[in-house]
Structure formats: structure tokens, C-alpha cells
Amino acid sequence: MRPNIDISHTLNGRVKDLAKQKEMALDDAYREIIEAGLEAVEHPDES
């Protein structure tokens, strides 16, 4: 699954590589990345 937004093929390929590496579905990989990104944006001081 590729979200209906303008994502470069290179970036999409990186997500595909991550999904393959973690043996997960592509939509699950996108979900994991988006959730991690939101956490980082909502809580920038927590590391």
C-alpha cells in the first residue's frame, strides 16, 4: 500500500525494505513509521 500522497519512489522503497526486513505488511510498516513520527513530533524532548 502506498498512501495517496506524494511520496518519492526512493522513500517508498525504503519503507518496502523496512517491511521486508521486519517481515511485516507494507501498510503495517507505514503505520509504524507514521505513529513513531507523530510521537516524535508530539513529544520532541523525549528520547
MIKOL-986704 format. One record per residue (C-alpha): residue number from 1; residue in one letter; x, y, z. Coordinates in Angstrom, 2 decimals, decimal comma, m for minus. Example, Ala and Ser with C-alpha at 12.3 -4.5 7.8 and 13.67 -1.06 7.14 Angstrom:
2
{site 1 'A' {12,30 m4,50 7,80}}
{site 2 'S' {13,67 m1,06 7,14}}
END
This chain:
47
{site 1 'M' {0,00 0,00 0,00}}
{site 2 'R' {1,27 3,45 m0,87}}
{site 3 'P' {m0,58 6,34 0,77}}
{site 4 'N' {m2,36 8,68 m1,60}}
{site 5 'I' {0,18 11,45 m1,05}}
{site 6 'D' {3,25 12,50 m2,99}}
{site 7 'I' {5,99 10,19 m1,71}}
{site 8 'S' {9,12 9,68 m3,77}}
{site 9 'H' {9,77 6,23 m5,13}}
{site 10 'T' {13,02 6,24 m3,17}}
{site 11 'L' {11,25 6,87 0,12}}
{site 12 'N' {8,59 4,30 m0,70}}
{site 13 'G' {11,37 1,83 m1,47}}
{site 14 'R' {12,92 2,44 1,93}}
{site 15 'V' {9,60 1,66 3,60}}
{site 16 'K' {9,30 m1,50 1,49}}
{site 17 'D' {12,81 m2,52 2,56}}
{site 18 'L' {11,91 m1,96 6,22}}
{site 19 'A' {8,74 m4,01 5,85}}
{site 20 'K' {10,66 m6,85 4,24}}
{site 21 'Q' {13,41 m6,69 6,88}}
{site 22 'K' {10,86 m6,85 9,71}}
{site 23 'E' {8,71 m9,40 7,85}}
{site 24 'M' {5,63 m7,20 8,08}}
{site 25 'A' {3,00 m5,99 5,65}}
{site 26 'L' {3,72 m2,72 3,87}}
{site 27 'D' {0,69 m1,00 5,37}}
{site 28 'D' {1,86 m2,05 8,84}}
{site 29 'A' {5,30 m0,59 8,13}}
{site 30 'Y' {3,76 2,73 7,05}}
{site 31 'R' {1,57 2,72 10,16}}
{site 32 'E' {4,57 2,06 12,42}}
{site 33 'I' {6,59 4,85 10,81}}
{site 34 'I' {3,72 7,34 10,95}}
{site 35 'E' {3,00 6,54 14,60}}
{site 36 'A' {6,70 6,87 15,51}}
{site 37 'G' {6,88 10,17 13,65}}
{site 38 'L' {3,81 11,51 15,41}}
{site 39 'E' {5,26 10,53 18,78}}
{site 40 'A' {8,49 12,36 17,90}}
{site 41 'V' {6,58 15,48 16,83}}
{site 42 'E' {4,21 15,46 19,79}}
{site 43 'H' {6,99 14,79 22,32}}
{site 44 'P' {10,19 16,27 20,83}}
{site 45 'D' {12,08 16,35 24,14}}
{site 46 'E' {11,65 12,63 24,89}}
{site 47 'S' {14,40 10,40 23,54}}
END
